[in-house]
Amino acid sequence: MSGRKQYRVLLIDLDGVVWVGDHVLWENVEWLRRVYRKHIEVFYVTNNSTMTRSEYAEKLTRILGETISSASIVTSGYAAGRYIREEYGRALVYVIGEEGLVQELVREGHTIANIAEPHRCQADILVVGLDRHVTYQKLLGAHIVLTKCRADFIATNTDNALPSQDYTAPGAGAIIAFLERSSGRKPDIILGKPSPFMYKLVMREYNVSKRDILVIGDRCDTDIKAAEKLGVDSVLVKTGISAMLRQKCHPTYTVNTLRDLGDLLSF
Ligand SMILES: [Mg+2]
């Protein structure tokens, strides 16, 4: 590599970069702590909608020993809330997803429709994210909303699986695949990575230009793909799922842990 590049803004994934399941990836955290001593803006951008931005901020503050504000967190749940507000205004929304998604939607001014009464077709929008308590009843509700009510179908993300310590677990994509199969419909929009929507939210809100950005993630099919679509540099770190799924891609840099970036970047 010739010359070192200066990046002003890091867009960092969480699952597989800062932690895997309940296990903190200290070798990556150690490097992140060093980054906070430089003049670099750090944003955490995650497809995982199960927690709110403020819950992620609290968790990161505990792990990093730095005060992390929820303004520096973008989840696919927050992205869904923002997208709906921009495209539909304040809306009534059916949701398959956990509290993190529900709360972000409510924070953006939306109201949650009762998915147990889908046949009433109260709402025009269905949002689907990872829901580890999903039941046939909820899926039936979503199916009816898609087929009978013809609601717009918004997916937080389509990750097939999530990394856990020594296995993977089904992701939001698996729930969406269920509904695609039953309803014969595909999501009208997918907000999570590999869509660069969340990266663009940060760029818009903080007036960031592409050449200043470095994306860091563990997945070829989401983080690195989204960076490619946006046209920004990226780092694939092998502490997460890419090794488990044997994914191949062409990031700007590939490292075993973020510690290895110390030699590559002039931080
Ligand atoms: Mg990840």
Residues whose N, C-alpha, C, O or C-beta is under 5 A from the ligand:
A	BS01	MG	D13 L14 D15 G16 D218 R219 G240
